[in-house]
Amino acid sequence: MGDARRVAEWTTTGAVVVLAVCAAALTMGNVRRAFFPSPVTLTEPADSVPNWYDYSVGGNRVGPSRAPVTLTVFNDYQCPVCLRLHGRVEAIRRVYPDDVAVVWRNMPLETHPLAMPAARASVCAGEEGRFEAMHLLLFLMRDSLDVVSWPRLALRAGIADTVAFGACVRRAETQARIDSDLAAARAIRAPGTPTLLVNELKYVGAPADLARIVRHVLRRAARAG
């Protein structure tokens, strides 16, 4: 019986020691995660554009002029991935209204027959101070732009003078602005839509971790002063 008791005591002691070691390991693991978090791997940018600011002065800007982070988006209103990116960008703007600005530039693809008219509509809405409203409408109605008249779309965007809007859409100057956007897209070697710059970092598509990328660039901008 004495041997059996000693075996039971050793077994119990061993179990206690094992549990204590496990608890200590878990505690140290929690401490390590709290104070020394594992580095987050971000989506690798396709390229870096050192003179990125030059490309953020065209298009329609939404957000503060002195924001530390600027997203410059080359956009096509009939592009489904552009719609996905738009949602992510708007979510970021709601979190960082004072720190993030967005510049929307047009890159209508020839494969999308209504992308160019939509781009003209966005430019002209911007001249009337109604870019954001038109921008959202064009995305929401991307599958039915061929069945709605542009004057009616202008009214829905809050543009009262549809005659002036129609004249703007047909102006050569409006097309020249879009051509300038297209030239900028070629200059940064944008392979398709959407292509975006987060300051100097170039991405193609709609990165799922865009919010983390923006936070990373914001922290870097804060350290730089």
C-alpha angles and dihedrals in degrees: 000000000000092000092047090050092050091049091051091049092049090048092050092046091049092051091050091050092049091049091048092051091048091049091049091049091050091048093050089047091054091047091049092050091047098048103022106033118188112259113261113236110226128201108276112246117240091229145334122251108199094189092049092137090067089065095048096065097072129064126036115318121210116188138025119335092226098046111146090225125046124187110205108195126193101206144188116194093214093050112107094205089053088059090053091049091049090059092050093046092051091050090053092048090054091055096042106029093154099038106043129058127181127213113197114204126180124246104164111186121225089230090065107068096195098042094089096050088046090052091052090049091053092050093050093045087054090056088056093049091250101104098122093051093048092042091057093044092052090054094045092049099037091123095049105038089116093062101047125072118239093232090055090048089050091054091050089052090055098258107141100184101065091167092061090043091053091049090050092052090056097045120114089224090062091054089046090059091053091047088054090054090050091050090052090050090053091048092058090041095243104188095198144320133343101027115162140182120214093198100301098344114101122209132178118213127002109310110216089218095049092127091056090047090053091048090051092051091045092054091048091050090050092052090049089055 
